[in-house]
Amino acid sequence: MTFQEAREAAKKTIGPHCRVCPECNGVACRGEIPGPGGKGTGAGFIRNYQELRKVRLAMDTIYEPRGVSTEARLFGRTFRLPVFAAPIGAVALHYNDRYSDGTYSAAVVSGCAAEGSAAFTGDGPKDPAFLEPLEAIRTAGGIGIPTIKPWGVREVLERARLAQEAGAFALAMDIDAAGLTVLAAMGKPVNPMPVEAVAEIVGAVKVPFILKGIMTPEGARKAAAAGVSGIVVSNHGGRVLDETPATIEVLPEIVRAVGGKTAILIDGGFRTGLDVFKALALGADGVLIGRPFAYSVYGGGAEGVAAYVRKLRSELEEAMIMTGASSLSEIDETKIRAATA
Ligand SMILES: Cc1cc2nc3c(=O)[nH]c(=O)nc-3n(C[C@H](O)[C@H](O)[C@H](O)COP(=O)(O)O)c2cc1C
């Protein structure tokens, strides 16, 4: 199966909220939550996608070929490419009940693991949203990253214990989930959390801990001070606050603030291996992709996911060949240019 076939098949299976648009850019679904849209005007999601289009690749093929490796070392493991599936929780609510959080995670976790990537899994107000994905990660030998909502230190630590018991090689927390009004509507709101609380969680967890939802240098410095192994520069796909900047816009200032102190991942609007290349050139260590993995699953299950990961890897390889980078560390700002208009 190819990604294109999975995408075509998803048009019949993923509705009614997602239309599998020719460009997954947040325009048709703006404001649609439940559903995969961005919050309010949808500007956060739309901007993520649009600003990435303004970064362009600098082609140069006059060099002695040395082969290309997309291999990345992160969180104590080697991955075939620096791309991960982003956590997507409550799939039956936001897409439809063809998949549960358990069956969705089984497809995305195993499809990513088979191609040398890994999937983050989600969390929600009902326990199965967190527990069922853990079973998928256990089955995949721990190759998956459970992402816990900031429910409060005690509850986070209890979920972290269960995740470590399932063998997860790393854990994450989406610290920006306070903006998810859908949780409050379901009777389980989450709140911001001070740096001391994050540090307490990091101190108690035995595997690398990643904080997702960082959008400012100051937020990144607080995360680094709490001792996290990595951050995800993310506005939650535009779902937690309207009118944020695009993640690619704030990446350079965050890299200047904490680069070298903690791993820097990013998500929001990334669709191809060429998009991934742009983030690496601007200093990111890796990229998460959300919504396209949903239509890979709804259209092709684990096979659709694996096909998408293969496509991303071959696109990243092509960008490296055409710009003269033989390893990820050679992808730098000289290999891109900003649009002039
Ligand atoms: C339907 C849906 C559900 C999501 N659920 C979660 C979640 O449970 N936990 C989380 O940290 N992020 C969640 N996200 C945000 C994604 O992990 C990610 O940050 C975002 O989708 C990235 O943007 P992209 O979809 O444009 O690639 C969700 C996003 C969508 C669209």
PDBQT file of the ligand as one rigid body, heavy atoms in Angstrom, charges set to zero:
ROOT
HETATM    1  C1  LIG A 401      -7.956  15.228  16.810  1.00  0.00    +0.000 C 
HETATM    2  C2  LIG A 401      -6.698  15.600  17.549  1.00  0.00    +0.000 A 
HETATM    3  C3  LIG A 401      -6.466  15.064  18.810  1.00  0.00    +0.000 A 
HETATM    4  C4  LIG A 401      -5.300  15.410  19.511  1.00  0.00    +0.000 A 
HETATM    5  N1  LIG A 401      -5.064  14.835  20.734  1.00  0.00    +0.000 NA
HETATM    6  C5  LIG A 401      -3.919  15.156  21.412  1.00  0.00    +0.000 A 
HETATM    7  C6  LIG A 401      -3.621  14.555  22.667  1.00  0.00    +0.000 A 
HETATM    8  O1  LIG A 401      -4.352  13.715  23.200  1.00  0.00    +0.000 OA
HETATM    9  N2  LIG A 401      -2.478  14.919  23.296  1.00  0.00    +0.000 N 
HETATM   10  C7  LIG A 401      -1.619  15.843  22.756  1.00  0.00    +0.000 A 
HETATM   11  O2  LIG A 401      -0.584  16.157  23.357  1.00  0.00    +0.000 OA
HETATM   12  N3  LIG A 401      -1.875  16.416  21.557  1.00  0.00    +0.000 NA
HETATM   13  C8  LIG A 401      -2.987  16.093  20.880  1.00  0.00    +0.000 A 
HETATM   14  N4  LIG A 401      -3.239  16.676  19.652  1.00  0.00    +0.000 N 
HETATM   15  C9  LIG A 401      -2.253  17.618  19.062  1.00  0.00    +0.000 C 
HETATM   16  C10 LIG A 401      -1.221  16.866  18.234  1.00  0.00    +0.000 C 
HETATM   17  O3  LIG A 401      -0.449  16.009  19.034  1.00  0.00    +0.000 OA
HETATM   18  C11 LIG A 401      -0.228  17.808  17.516  1.00  0.00    +0.000 C 
HETATM   19  O4  LIG A 401       0.334  18.713  18.429  1.00  0.00    +0.000 OA
HETATM   20  C12 LIG A 401      -0.846  18.571  16.351  1.00  0.00    +0.000 C 
HETATM   21  O5  LIG A 401      -1.901  17.860  15.753  1.00  0.00    +0.000 OA
HETATM   22  C13 LIG A 401       0.259  18.855  15.334  1.00  0.00    +0.000 C 
HETATM   23  O6  LIG A 401      -0.195  19.517  14.237  1.00  0.00    +0.000 OA
HETATM   24  P1  LIG A 401      -0.549  18.795  12.810  1.00  0.00    +0.000 P 
HETATM   25  O7  LIG A 401      -1.739  17.961  13.054  1.00  0.00    +0.000 OA
HETATM   26  O8  LIG A 401      -0.854  19.983  11.936  1.00  0.00    +0.000 OA
HETATM   27  O9  LIG A 401       0.659  18.017  12.359  1.00  0.00    +0.000 OA
HETATM   28  C14 LIG A 401      -4.385  16.329  18.938  1.00  0.00    +0.000 A 
HETATM   29  C15 LIG A 401      -4.635  16.852  17.649  1.00  0.00    +0.000 A 
HETATM   30  C16 LIG A 401      -5.775  16.492  16.954  1.00  0.00    +0.000 A 
HETATM   31  C17 LIG A 401      -5.989  17.058  15.576  1.00  0.00    +0.000 C 
ENDROOT
TORSDOF 0
